[in-house]
């Protein structure tokens, strides 16, 4: 059975409580439930995690080399600032998809550049929680 990890970055634990006009009213727990349902359909074993700590996110990425067949990552604000996450993604020789709830190219100028996307196979953004489902479909084909 294929195994994937979905890694969620800083402040995503506040989904459903923050900036609903941008991120919607769905919680991260609700997104996890949707992803678990989709993983059953795709016959994929799923590990879903979140951290506000960049080092934890790097450790999750590193774990993928030996424990998972692919990575889906929503690096959140670290998308635009973290060379460390980019380096970690580049170091892993597995399929990787970056996702965002909002369309980062339709936001503030500083959010329009994704440093981390240089280390992944593809980027899905702007579809709200559906971005996760689209990424799961994509990663299942890439594995």
N, C-alpha and C positions, 0 to 999 in steps of 0.2 A: 504494500500500500504506500502511495506517495505521502510524504510528510512535508508540510510547509509551516513556516513561522510568519505570523503577522505581528510586526513590531510597530508600536505607537509611541510617538514622542511627547515632548513636554506639553502640558496643559490640556491634552486630549482627555484626561480624566474628568475635566470640567464640561465636556460636551453635554448639551441639554440645559446647561445653566449659564452659558456665556455666549454673547453675540449671536443670538438666534437668527438674526437677519443675514449672517454670513454662514454659520455652520449648521443651522437648523435646530430643531428641538429634540433630536434623537440623542440618547446617551451612548457612551462607549459600550456599556453593558448591552444595550439593545443592538448595537452594531455587532458585537460579539455573538449574540444569539442568531442574528441573520447569517453571519459567516459560518457558524456551526451547522446551521441548516443546509447551507450551500455546500459545505465540505462533505456532508453525508451524501448529497446528490452526486457530487463529483468523485466520491470514494477517495477522499483525501483526509489524512489525519492532520488535525490543526492544533497548533500551539499559538495562543493569542496573548500578547503581553503589552504592557505600557510602563513607561518610566519617565519621570521628569529629570533624570540624571543622564547626562551624555555618556558617561562611562558604562552605565548599565546597558544602554542601547548598543554601544560598541561590543560589549560582551555577548549580547543576544546575536548580533551579526556574526561574530566569530564562531558561536556555537553552531551556526548553520553549516559550516564546512563539514563537520562530521555527523551531525544529528538530523539535518533536514535536506530535502531535495530542492527547496526554493524559498525565497524570501519575498514577502510583501512588506513594504515599509512606508509609513506615514511619518516622516521625520519632523513634521510640524515646523515650528519656527527655526529649528536647526537646519532645515533645508537650505536656508539662505546664508548660513554663517559657518557651518561645520566642515572644515577640511578633514577633521578626524573621522567623521562619519563617512565621508567620501573615500578616504583611504581604506577604511574597514570594508566598505562595499567592494572596492576594487580588488581587495585581497581575497575575496571569496569567489571561487569558481563554480558558482551555481546560478541558475536563473533568478533574476531579481526584478521586481516591479515596484516603482514608487507611486504612491497615491496621495491625493489631497481631496478633501471634501469640497473646497471652494476652487474656483478657477484662479490660480495664482497669477495668470497673465492678465486678469481683469481686476487687479487689486493695486495696492500701493507700489510705487516703482521699486522699492527695496525687496518686495516679494516676487518680482517678476523674474528673478534669476535663481535657478535651482542649482546650487553647487553639487548636491548629492545625485542629481539625475545623470551626471557624467559617469556614475558608477553602476548604473542599472540598465536593463534591456529596454525598458519602456516606462512611460509616465502616463498616468490617468488622473485627470483632475476636473473638478467642476460638476460632478454628478452627485454630490452629497454622499450619503451612505452607500449609494449604488456604486460608487467608485471602488469600494471594497469587493463587491460581487463581480464587477467587471475584471478586476485584477485577479480574482481567484480563477475565473474562466481563462484568462490569459496565461497565468502561471501554470495551470494544469496542462496547457498545450505546449508550453516551453520546456517542461520537465521531460 
